[in-house]
Amino acid sequence: MTDPAADRETALYWLALHLLPDLGARNALKLIRAFGGPPAVFHASVSELRSAGIRTAVAESIHAGISFDAAADELRKIEAAGARLIFYGHEPYPAMLAEIADPPILLYAMGDSDLLGSPQIGIVGTRRPTQYGRAVAERLSRDLALEGLTITSGMARGIDSKAHVGALEAGGKTIAVLGTGVDVAYPRENTKLRRSIVEQGLALSEFPMGATGFPQNFPIRNRIISGLSYGILIVEGAQYSGSLITARLALEQNRDVLAVPGSIFSKQSWGPNLLLKDGAILVQEASDVIEGLPHEVRRSLRSGKTAAAAVDTDAQQSLFHAASPLADKILPLLRVDEATQVDDLIRNLDGVKPAEVLAALSELELFGAVRQMPGKSFVRIWTS
């Protein structure tokens, strides 16, 4: 049995190194590799630390142990929140993340940390998606989750959130890499989504407990999203969006860059369309992603695949068979990429009363075939 006191002492050393001002992830990792671990780093002399390439002022701070009080306070917050720490070089720290140039020396985790060892695809995009982008993100994440892939994203507003939702609604697994503390829901409207991710997937961060969403945090966390994943799929993003930063990081980490094409008239499609011009993998359906995975990963997905997709399709078909004749007429009139007003539907259905149209739409919404949007409009859910 592991000694809890020894575990706490180990955690304090790691946290003290992680929280040390002006050190940074690269230098912290350099010291761990040079001395063998945080305890040895703190027991080193100033001259030994300087010989490892650390500035004198930082070396003196390490030798003085100035960050141990902060580490003890941080550990209390971790324990109170029910989070855990994952240390570089120790299970279950993911091997793929350890390969990047500047991996974090520790990760805060809430949820199923075993997912870190699962095959992952990162899905990212704009915070201001079109209806087309929202539908694509949900559909592809759903289909990829049903194939057995873990969907990794940043829980940002927009495409990121839709990617998590698609995986969760499919009963699949998802990892949210946060630009805040692992205990913080950001943006605030994602409070319920974060709770679902912790229950069914994993919330992950390298930032201290309670850390707020400073703008500089998000490009930093993006290297973790790409580092965990076999590839990064860009759904929508403007020409200079954060999703393109993630794509560049993925290329630097020797990961695949994939993109969903979009309208040439939409600014939100400039990013993925430019990536496609530069050689990104074009994605129209889940199989385009699966085909690019390493052979051993594809084989593991096939061997571990359940009948979830078949069950989901059968259930959906049985629901549609139960739909009323009017609902069957309405469904083809709705689009995936654009909301349709109820008044427009009524005009296209001669002799049908508004109350009947609303009842049929409620029926389709109950079956999961449509979704209501603001302003009494509806979109069709993109299904196979």
FIZAKE-338161 format. One record per residue: residue number from 0; x, y, z of N, C-alpha, C in turn. Coordinates in pm, whole numbers, plus 50000, padded with zeros to 5 digits. Each point is the difference from the previous one (the first is absolute). Last residue first. Layout:
BEGIN
NUM  X  Y  Z  X  Y  Z  X  Y  Z
...
END
This chain:
BEGIN
383  47310  51008  45964  50032  49915  49885  49875  49963  49925
382  50004  50464  50260  50011  49858  50033  50028  49920  49875
381  49942  50532  50214  50070  49926  49895  50021  49856  50044
380  49596  50347  50135  50120  49940  50053  50062  49913  49893
379  49691  50447  49915  50001  49855  49998  50132  49950  50059
378  49744  50472  50127  50099  49939  49911  49987  49848  50011
377  49669  50476  50107  50045  49863  50025  50107  49961  49899
376  49713  50460  50257  50057  49937  49881  50059  49866  50039
375  49805  50392  50273  49906  49902  49944  50049  49946  49865
374  50273  50291  50287  49910  50062  49904  49905  49905  49931
373  50453  49792  50197  49930  50123  50040  49909  50051  49889
372  50074  49481  49985  50093  50111  50010  49924  50126  50044
371  49933  49421  50012  49943  50134  49992  50108  50103  50024
370  50040  49493  49778  50030  50080  50119  49941  50139  49981
369  49934  49445  49805  50014  50144  49977  50036  50068  50132
368  49962  49528  49981  50021  50024  49858  50019  50147  49968
367  49892  49741  50424  50139  50033  49977  50032  50027  49855
366  49568  49897  50230  50072  49888  49939  50147  50029  49975
365  49712  50337  50170  50002  49893  50098  50079  49880  49948
364  49918  50352  49707  50099  50041  50101  50013  49894  50107
363  49670  49944  49672  50133  49979  49943  50111  50038  50099
362  49555  50085  50130  50019  49855  49986  50141  49970  49947
361  49862  50445  50016  50027  49951  50136  50026  49850  49999
360  49865  50194  49599  50137  50040  50032  50039  49955  50141
359  49555  49933  49863  50090  49910  49926  50146  50033  50028
358  49671  50283  50183  49992  49868  50064  50095  49902  49932
357  49952  50427  49811  50074  50008  50126  50000  49865  50073
356  49742  50038  49609  50143  50008  49967  50084  50002  50127
355  49535  50020  50048  50041  49866  49956  50148  49997  49966
354  49800  50412  50111  50009  49915  50120  50045  49859  49964
353  49915  50316  49647  50123  50027  50076  50016  49910  50122
352  49715  49814  49584  49986  50103  50102  50132  50022  50075
351  49908  49830  49479  50040  49952  50132  49994  50116  50099
350  49924  50017  49511  49888  49943  50073  50033  49948  50138
349  50409  50055  49674  49863  50048  49971  49897  49928  50086
348  50524  50107  50045  49913  49886  50031  49855  50045  49985
347  50378  50295  49958  50032  49891  49909  49912  49876  50022
346  49967  50394  50274  49971  50043  49863  50022  49888  49899
345  50117  49930  50455  49854  50005  49985  49961  50037  49858
344  50456  50013  50120  49951  49862  49990  49850  49999  49975
343  50203  50410  50085  50037  49952  49866  49952  49857  49980
342  49943  50197  50424  49909  50062  49902  50031  49953  49859
341  50286  49870  50356  49874  49926  50002  49903  50056  49896
340  50531  50051  49918  49894  50058  50082  49873  49915  49991
339  50521  49835  49944  49879  50029  49923  49892  50051  50094
338  50585  49961  49988  49873  49987  50071  49883  50043  49911
337  50483  49776  49846  49928  50126  50011  49865  49978  50067
336  50318  49646  49894  50091  50114  50008  49931  50134  50016
335  49770  49569  49955  50100  49982  50105  50076  50130  50024
334  49478  49971  49815  50139  49990  49960  50091  49983  50121
333  49445  49892  49846  50095  50063  50091  50143  49975  49954
332  49608  49812  49790  49998  50144  49977  50100  50075  50088
331  49911  49519  50025  50079  50035  49881  50005  50150  49971
330  49733  49844  50379  50143  49975  50017  50081  50034  49875
329  49507  50016  50028  50075  50118  50045  50151  49977  49998
328  49684  49650  49895  50000  50102  49896  50088  50119  50037
327  49934  49650  50312  50076  49948  49886  50009  50102  49887
326  49727  50096  50368  50141  50011  50039  50089  49950  49887
325  49540  49944  49946  50036  50141  49986  50148  50021  50037
324  49811  49566  50056  50017  50036  49858  50041  50145  49981
323  50143  49781  50464  49873  50021  49930  50027  50034  49854
322  50341  49689  50294  49961  50138  49979  49871  50009  49920
321  50257  49599  50117  49887  50033  50086  49949  50142  49979
320  50384  49828  49777  49885  49922  49953  49874  50035  50080
319  50407  50188  50131  49950  50064  49881  49880  49924  49942
318  50222  49817  50373  49931  50124  50038  49940  50067  49877
317  50267  49621  49940  49872  49961  50059  49921  50124  50042
316  50436  50061  49833  49909  49958  49894  49862  49964  50056
315  50343  50105  50303  49958  50119  49927  49900  49963  49891
314  50199  49655  50245  49908  50075  50085  49945  50121  49926
313  50333  49747  49788  49874  49925  50008  49897  50076  50081
312  50438  50177  49979  49931  50012  49871  49865  49930  50004
311  50278  49961  50379  49956  50138  49984  49920  50017  49871
310  50201  49586  50082  49886  50021  50090  49944  50139  49983
309  50390  49897  49767  49886  49928  49944  49876  50020  50085
308  50403  50182  50156  49957  50070  49879  49877  49933  49941
307  50208  49798  50376  49932  50126  50034  49947  50070  49877
306  50240  49562  50094  49887  50015  49908  49926  50131  50022
305  50536  49947  50096  49876  49937  50046  49892  50016  49895
304  50573  49982  49992  49876  50070  49964  49878  49922  50048
303  50487  49895  50017  49931  50044  50121  49866  50064  49975
302  50287  49835  49649  49987  49888  50094  49922  50040  50124
301  50093  50326  49662  49912  49894  49948  49979  49890  50102
300  50300  50344  50106  49864  50052  49995  49902  49895  49951
299  50459  49902  49999  49947  49998  50137  49858  50055  50004
298  50229  50010  49588  49972  49862  50038  49942  49994  50141
297  50149  50415  49838  49879  49957  49928  49960  49859  50040
296  50402  50157  50170  49888  50070  50062  49870  49960  49933
295  50405  49839  49824  49971  49934  50128  49884  50066  50074
294  50159  50187  49586  49934  49871  49982  49962  49936  50132
293  50023  50537  49970  50093  49887  49988  49927  49867  49997
292  49722  50418  49825  50060  49954  50126  50101  49890  49975
291  49706  50217  49666  50131  50060  50021  50069  49957  50128
290  49551  49863  49869  50096  49947  49902  50140  50055  50021
289  49627  50159  50262  50043  49865  50038  50110  49948  49907
288  49784  50414  49900  50089  50010  50116  50058  49864  50035
287  49684  50023  49661  50116  50077  49953  50102  50018  50112
286  49576  49799  50086  50095  49907  49940  50124  50071  49947
285  49621  50242  50181  50088  49942  50101  50107  49909  49938
284  49815  50384  49684  49933  49905  50088  50104  49934  50089
283  50122  50348  49708  49856  50012  49976  49920  49907  50091
282  50529  50237  49943  49909  49912  50076  49856  50033  49965
281  50556  50065  49820  49861  50042  49987  49908  49899  50068
280  50529  50138  50101  49913  49889  49959  49855  50049  49997
279  50425  50340  49913  49928  49930  50108  49911  49891  49941
278  50290  50327  49752  50022  49856  50008  49936  49928  50115
277  49980  50478  49839  50138  49971  50041  50024  49851  50024
276  49570  50170  49885  50088  50042  49891  50146  49964  50030
275  49684  49929  50338  49983  49902  49893  50087  50035  49880
274  49983  50304  50356  50073  49880  50040  49991  49892  49892
273  49746  50388  49942  50142  50028  49980  50086  49878  50038
272  49541  49975  50083  50024  49998  49857  50146  50030  49966
271  49851  50023  50457  50010  49863  49949  50026  49994  49850
270  49952  50443  50178  50105  49923  50066  50013  49859  49946
269  49645  50288  49851  50131  50035  49946  50110  49915  50059
268  49518  50008  50110  50057  49887  49926  50138  50032  49943
267  49721  50315  50239  50031  49892  50094  50060  49879  49929
266  49837  50379  49761  50129  50029  50063  50042  49889  50095
265  49681  49938  49562  49995  50011  50146  50139  50025  50057
264  49890  49914  49533  49939  50128  50035  49995  50022  50152
263  50150  49596  49781  50099  50104  49971  49947  50139  50036
262  49852  49528  50247  49964  50093  49895  50109  50105  49979
261  50169  49545  50212  49882  50083  50021  49978  50095  49884
260  50281  49504  50192  49984  50114  49908  49873  50077  50028
259  50309  49725  50354  49870  49987  49932  49984  50119  49908
258  50471  49751  50198  49911  50116  49994  49874  49965  49924
257  50504  49817  50267  49883  49968  49919  49906  50120  50002
256  50537  49824  50131  49908  50114  50000  49890  49968  49900
255  50378  49687  50307  49922  50028  49880  49917  50126  50021
254  50469  49943  50262  49864  49947  50003  49931  50033  49868
253  50456  50127  50190  49988  49887  49906  49866  49929  50012
252  50151  50414  50219  50005  49878  50080  49986  49874  49915
251  49972  50434  49807  50129  49998  50071  50018  49873  50081
250  49584  50073  49791  50104  49973  49899  50138  49992  50065
249  49641  50123  50274  49987  49860  49961  50107  49964  49897
248  49959  50449  50130  50062  49920  50106  49997  49852  49964
247  49774  50292  49715  50144  50017  49987  50075  49919  50105
246  49532  50006  50026  50042  49926  49881  50152  50011  49981
245  49802  50257  50339  50001  49858  50037  50047  49915  49883
244  49936  50450  49916  50117  49984  50089  50012  49855  50041
243  49623  50119  49764  50115  49988  49910  50131  49992  50079
242  49596  50073  50230  50003  49863  49949  50115  49978  49903
241  49899  50431  50183  50078  49914  50090  50006  49857  49952
240  49930  50389  49629  49935  49950  50121  50094  49913  50084
239  50000  50280  49559  50100  50015  50107  49945  49950  50133
238  49739  49963  49599  50135  49991  49945  50106  50006  50110
237  49525  49815  50151  50039  50111  49914  50149  49988  49965
236  49673  49576  50106  50090  50094  50064  50039  50109  49903
235  49740  49467  50076  49986  50136  49948  50098  50089  50075
234  50066  49528  50021  49867  50005  49939  49974  50138  49940
233  50447  49673  50120  49950  50137  50005  49866  50004  49927
232  50324  49607  50250  49898  50026  49899  49945  50141  50020
231  50465  49694  50134  49914  50111  50037  49908  50030  49883
230  50284  49530  50188  49980  50104  49901  49908  50107  50054
229  50165  49652  50271  50064  49954  49877  49985  50103  49889
228  50005  50145  50532  49919  49947  49891  50083  49948  49885
227  50140  50237  50417  49928  49879  50041  49944  49922  49881
226  50221  50424  49943  50095  49901  50049  49936  49868  50041
225  49740  50383  49867  50065  49936  49885  50097  49891  50045
224  49787  50241  50341  49897  49939  49916  50063  49926  49883
223  50283  50255  50269  49961  49876  50067  49893  49928  49918
222  50152  50425  49867  50105  49901  49973  49969  49866  50067
221  49719  50381  50075  49979  49938  49869  50105  49895  49968
220  49997  50292  50394  49932  49872  50015  49984  49928  49867
219  50194  50433  50003  50086  49908  50074  49934  49862  50011
218  49762  50363  49804  50102  49945  49911  50093  49901  50069
217  49682  50202  50281  49939  49911  49901  50097  49953  49892
216  50090  50318  50373  49995  49860  50040  49960  49907  49885
215  50018  50493  49992  50125  49932  49968  49999  49852  50034
214  49623  50294  50105  50016  49973  49856  50127  49922  49966
213  49758  49931  50475  50077  50107  49939  50025  49967  49853
212  49670  49798  50372  50032  49985  49859  50070  50121  49941
211  50038  49814  50529  49900  50054  49908  50051  49997  49857
210  50109  49682  50457  50055  50096  49903  49891  50043  49901
209  49968  49666  50373  49938  50131  50007  50050  50102  49899
208  50325  49606  50100  49859  49999  50039  49947  50143  50010
207  50420  49937  49677  49965  49976  50141  49849  50004  50024
206  50199  49844  49520  49993  50124  50076  49951  49972  50143
205  50039  49689  49626  50129  50017  50067  50001  50125  50087
204  49586  49636  49836  50061  50133  49994  50141  49994  50059
203  49495  49701  49863  50146  49999  50014  50053  50142  49992
202  49534  49636  50038  50042  50141  49993  50146  50007  50040
201  49668  49577  49804  50111  50050  50080  50020  50149  49974
200  49559  49638  49961  50130  50010  49933  50106  50051  50095
199  49541  49937  50126  50007  49902  49892  50135  49999  49930
198  49894  50293  50379  49930  49875  50031  50025  49892  49896
197  50177  50441  49943  50064  49938  50117  49937  49864  50031
196  49802  50256  49661  50132  49952  49958  50072  49931  50115
195  49588  50212  50086  49980  49877  49921  50134  49942  49956
194  50006  50413  50221  49957  49896  50093  49983  49867  49926
193  50092  50382  49743  50119  49957  50076  49965  49888  50097
192  49646  50199  49766  50083  49919  49911  50124  49950  50073
191  49716  50303  50224  49937  49867  49988  50084  49908  49912
190  50149  50443  50037  50002  49936  50133  49943  49859  49993
189  50068  50362  49651  50041  49861  49987  50008  49927  50134
188  49903  50472  49938  49886  49922  49950  50033  49853  49982
187  50333  50322  50134  49910  49962  50108  49882  49916  49951
186  50463  49974  49724  49915  50108  50051  49893  49948  50096
185  50283  49786  50149  50019  50119  49919  49978  49965  49854
184  50004  49802  50543  49921  49990  49878  50014  50131  49923
183  50336  49748  50381  49931  50120  49953  49924  49970  49871
182  50318  49716  50255  49876  50013  50077  49913  50116  49952
181  50440  49897  49833  49915  49886  49965  49866  50004  50072
180  50269  50452  49865  50015  49891  50094  49902  49888  49968
179  50094  50262  49577  49974  50047  50136  50041  49890  50097
178  49979  49950  49528  50092  50113  50015  49981  50068  50134
177  49902  49459  49836  49952  50132  50039  50112  50104  50003
176  49829  49515  49765  50126  50059  50046  49972  50148  50023
175  49685  49536  49967  50004  50145  49988  50131  50050  50059
174  49795  49511  49785  50094  50065  50091  49996  50150  49972
173  49662  49526  49914  50056  50128  49958  50090  50057  50108
172  49681  49531  49801  50090  50061  50098  50059  50129  49944
171  49498  49745  49892  50144  49982  49984  50079  50072  50107
170  49512  49980  49884  50043  49908  50104  50148  49972  49993
169  49741  50315  49731  50018  49867  49941  50035  49896  50105
168  49956  50455  50117  49868  49954  49958  50006  49863  49934
167  50406  50214  50128  49921  49963  50117  49864  49944  49960
166  50285  50172  49661  50055  49878  50059  49916  49951  50117
165  49881  50410  49799  49979  49890  49907  50051  49868  50056
164  50084  50398  50242  49859  49961  50008  49973  49881  49909
163  50429  50202  49989  49977  49926  50125  49858  49947  50007
162  50100  50275  49637  50074  49874  49989  49982  49915  50126
161  49821  50435  49992  49920  49908  49919  50070  49866  49983
160  50231  50347  50223  49889  49950  50081  49915  49900  49922
159  50349  50215  49766  50052  49913  50106  49887  49938  50082
158  49892  50329  49670  50032  49868  49946  50050  49905  50107
157  49794  50411  50224  50000  49975  49857  50033  49857  49962
156  50193  50230  50452  49871  50026  49938  50010  49967  49850
155  50343  49738  50298  49969  50139  49971  49859  50011  49943
154  50263  49598  50138  49880  50044  50070  49974  50149  49984
153  50350  49703  49784  50034  50097  50103  49885  50058  50079
152  50109  49486  49758  49983  50139  49958  50021  50091  50120
151  49978  49442  49803  50071  50094  50086  49984  50141  49945
150  49779  49468  49973  49997  50133  49940  50061  50099  50099
149  50058  49445  49907  49971  50102  50100  50012  50136  49934
148  49868  49516  49751  50099  50104  50026  49954  50093  50111
147  49747  49626  49800  50088  49966  50112  50109  50100  50027
146  49606  49993  49687  50106  49913  49949  50098  49960  50111
145  49654  50310  50087  49941  49868  49980  50100  49900  49944
144  50132  50449  50041  49986  49941  50134  49939  49860  49991
143  50027  50251  49606  50134  49956  50041  49996  49937  50140
142  49602  50189  49830  50037  49882  49922  50137  49946  50040
141  49847  50400  50208  49912  49888  50033  50045  49873  49928
140  50214  50400  49893  50042  49953  50132  49916  49882  50045
139  49882  50206  49593  50128  49930  49989  50047  49948  50136
138  49596  50256  49987  49987  49876  49923  50133  49923  49998
137  49983  50429  50207  49924  49900  50076  49996  49867  49926
136  50206  50361  49779  50076  49964  50120  49929  49892  50080
135  49779  50182  49620  50116  49918  49963  50076  49952  50124
134  49641  50305  50057  49951  49868  49960  50115  49906  49967
133  50103  50449  50101  49949  49932  50119  49955  49858  49966
132  50135  50279  49644  50112  49958  50084  49956  49926  50123
131  49668  50185  49718  50072  49893  49930  50113  49947  50088
130  49773  50381  50142  49920  49880  50025  50064  49879  49933
129  50347  50367  50117  49874  50003  49928  49920  49876  50040
128  50371  50211  50344  49973  49914  49885  49869  50033  49929
127  50357  50201  50351  49879  50057  49938  49962  49918  49877
126  50389  49911  50260  49903  50022  50107  49868  50055  49945
125  50359  49678  49716  49963  50134  50041  49903  50002  50118
124  50297  49561  49952  49949  50093  49902  49958  50131  50063
123  50184  49426  50064  49998  50138  50046  49946  50089  49888
122  50118  49457  50176  49909  50075  49914  49989  50142  50056
121  50338  49523  50039  49963  50133  50045  49910  50068  49898
120  50094  49465  50139  49998  50096  49890  49958  50135  50058
119  50214  49497  50212  49925  50125  50004  50011  50076  49868
118  50071  49489  50294  50027  50073  49875  49908  50121  49989
117  50144  49825  50492  49913  49960  49889  50038  50077  49874
116  50181  50053  50458  50065  49896  49922  49919  49955  49880
115  49840  50321  50313  50124  50057  49946  50075  49898  49915
114  49602  49901  50257  49977  50045  49862  50126  50059  49937
113  49961  49867  50463  50040  49892  49910  49981  50039  49854
112  49858  50275  50372  50135  50024  49949  50052  49887  49912
111  49510  50199  50153  50061  49871  49968  50137  50021  49937
110  49811  50388  50317  49929  49908  49914  50079  49872  49980
109  50228  50465  50094  49874  49964  50067  49921  49913  49904
108  50547  50217  50071  49897  49920  49933  49879  49981  50089
107  50509  50282  49896  49889  49986  50093  49888  49928  49925
106  50551  49982  49904  49865  50029  49954  49903  49985  50116
105  50577  50087  49897  49889  49934  50070  49868  50046  49941
104  50407  50122  49803  50059  49903  50093  49892  49932  50085
103  49947  50181  49478  49986  50046  50139  50057  49894  50095
102  50199  50044  49498  49888  49944  50074  49991  50058  50141
101  50255  50117  49543  49983  50065  50130  49880  49944  50076
100  50150  49820  49571  50118  50076  50041  49989  50057  50140
99  49739  49540  49877  50006  50135  49942  50116  50077  50060
98  49865  49544  50132  50089  50010  49884  50015  50143  49948
97  49701  49848  50358  50139  50009  50047  50098  50020  49885
96  49539  49922  49917  50021  50136  50049  50145  50018  50045
95  49864  49570  49865  50003  50092  49886  50025  50143  50044
94  49947  49656  50328  50128  49992  49930  50008  50099  49884
93  49696  50072  50454  49995  49942  49866  50133  50007  49926
92  49884  49937  50537  50042  50108  49911  50012  49945  49859
91  49830  49790  50439  49967  49974  49860  50037  50114  49906
90  50340  49820  50275  49866  49964  49954  49895  50083  50074
89  50494  50199  49926  49931  49906  50088  49862  49970  49941
88  50310  50323  49813  50080  49879  50018  49937  49895  50088
87  49825  50484  50071  50077  49963  49882  50087  49877  50031
86  49552  50076  50286  50136  50051  49987  50068  49948  49874
85  49487  50116  50225  50067  49901  49915  50137  50057  49965
84  49573  50080  50393  50116  50046  49925  50060  49885  49922
83  49467  50116  50182  50123  49925  50021  50111  50061  49915
82  49480  50141  50251  50085  49988  49882  50121  49913  50032
81  49623  50166  50290  49996  49863  49949  50078  49982  49872
80  49946  50398  50297  49922  49993  49876  49986  49858  49947
79  50262  50098  50391  49863  50045  50029  49910  49986  49876
78  50466  49908  49964  49932  49897  50079  49854  50038  50025
77  50271  50317  49785  49986  49881  49915  49921  49892  50072
76  50122  50385  50242  49894  50030  49902  49973  49879  49910
75  50360  49974  50301  49873  49999  50074  49882  50027  49906
74  50433  50035  49825  49965  49860  50024  49870  49988  50077
73  50188  50429  49929  49945  49944  49877  49956  49855  50019
72  50223  50218  50352  49867  50058  49983  49932  49941  49876
71  50444  49879  50075  49915  49941  50104  49857  50051  49990
70  50324  50190  49714  49973  49861  49962  49908  49933  50102
69  50161  50433  50086  49898  50004  49894  49962  49859  49958
68  50349  50038  50301  49875  50041  50066  49887  50005  49899
67  50436  49908  49840  49939  49887  50071  49873  50038  50075
66  50331  50268  49719  49866  49967  49949  49931  49887  50077
65  50460  50184  50069  49902  50105  50027  49857  49961  49960
64  50484  49791  50047  49870  49934  50016  49885  50096  50021
63  50499  50052  49917  49937  50051  50122  49864  49935  50025
62  50248  49901  49606  50079  49954  50115  49937  50043  50132
61  49808  50157  49597  49983  49855  50013  50070  49951  50126
60  50060  50447  49889  49862  49978  50045  49974  49850  50019
59  50412  50130  49816  49996  50033  50143  49859  49978  50057
58  50061  49945  49536  50071  49894  50073  49997  50025  50150
57  49832  50333  49717  49907  49886  50007  50064  49885  50077
56  50267  50379  49922  49887  50037  50087  49903  49884  50015
55  50369  49945  49698  50040  50004  50141  49882  50030  50093
54  49914  49749  49531  50048  50131  50042  50022  50003  50152
53  50042  49542  49712  49898  50081  50069  50062  50132  50045
52  50209  49595  49780  49945  50102  49911  49894  50089  50062
51  50288  49643  50195  49895  49938  49919  49930  50103  49911
50  50331  50128  50312  50067  49916  49899  49899  49931  49909
49  49847  50246  50370  50050  50091  49896  50069  49921  49889
48  49858  49762  50375  49884  50046  49924  50042  50093  49888
47  50330  49857  50299  49954  49886  49918  49880  50039  49914
46  50161  50316  50309  50095  49983  49890  49961  49883  49910
45  49748  50078  50391  49978  50108  49903  50093  49983  49881
44  49882  49551  50253  50057  50129  50037  49972  50103  49892
43  49673  49567  50111  50120  50039  49928  50049  50136  50049
42  49591  49769  50132  50116  49971  50083  50130  50039  49932
41  49576  50040  49784  49999  50090  50116  50117  49975  50095
40  49947  49721  49618  50016  50138  49954  50009  50094  50120
39  49903  49546  50072  50141  50022  49973  50027  50142  49952
38  49549  49870  50069  50074  50001  50127  50149  50028  49980
37  49716  49965  49601  49992  50122  50080  50074  49995  50133
36  50181  49685  49602  49870  50020  50062  50002  50124  50087
35  50372  49844  49716  49927  49876  50024  49866  50015  50067
34  50360  50320  49820  50021  49954  50137  49921  49875  50037
33  49991  50208  49554  50139  50012  50043  50024  49936  50137
32  49562  50025  49805  50085  49909  49922  50144  50002  50047
31  49698  50299  50198  49959  49863  50034  50088  49900  49926
30  50060  50455  49897  50053  49966  50133  49963  49858  50040
29  49825  50173  49597  50146  49988  49988  50063  49958  50134
28  49542  50104  49988  50026  49869  49940  50150  49976  49987
27  49866  50420  50148  49964  49900  50101  50029  49860  49949
26  50054  50360  49703  50109  49991  50098  49971  49899  50108
25  49663  50075  49678  50120  49948  49935  50115  49984  50099
24  49585  50199  50143  49990  49855  49976  50128  49943  49940
23  50017  50443  50324  49943  49958  49872  50009  49851  49977
22  50154  50383  50343  50072  49881  49955  49949  49954  49863
21  49846  50381  50296  50104  50027  49900  50078  49877  49955
20  49731  49939  50457  49993  50114  49907  50119  50004  49905
19  49780  49550  50218  50112  50092  50022  49995  50116  49900
18  49709  49596  50043  49950  50132  50037  50111  50103  50019
17  50089  49536  49889  49904  50048  49901  49958  50145  50027
16  50274  49769  50312  50075  50029  49877  49909  50062  49895
15  49801  49862  50398  50092  50110  50030  50083  50036  49877
14  49712  49624  49978  49927  50126  49996  50092  50119  50026
13  50185  49569  50035  49962  50027  49862  49928  50134  49989
12  50112  49850  50433  50121  50031  49923  49966  50036  49855
11  49648  49854  50279  50047  50132  50039  50126  50040  49923
10  49822  49563  49945  49917  50100  49935  50048  50141  50033
9  50208  49642  50221  50034  50000  49858  49924  50110  49927
8  49887  49928  50445  50133  50062  49991  50046  50008  49854
7  49601  49773  50095  49981  50144  50017  50134  50072  49989
6  50003  49530  49987  49936  50054  49881  49984  50151  50009
5  50158  49771  50377  50103  50004  49896  49944  50058  49871
4  49702  49929  50350  50091  50110  50035  50109  50015  49895
3  49693  49635  49966  49940  50129  49964  50092  50117  50029
2  50147  49494  49872  49997  50084  50118  49942  50137  49963
1  49893  49516  49753  50076  50124  49991  49982  50083  50126
0  49979  49447  49964  49915  50120  50000  50088  50125  50000
END
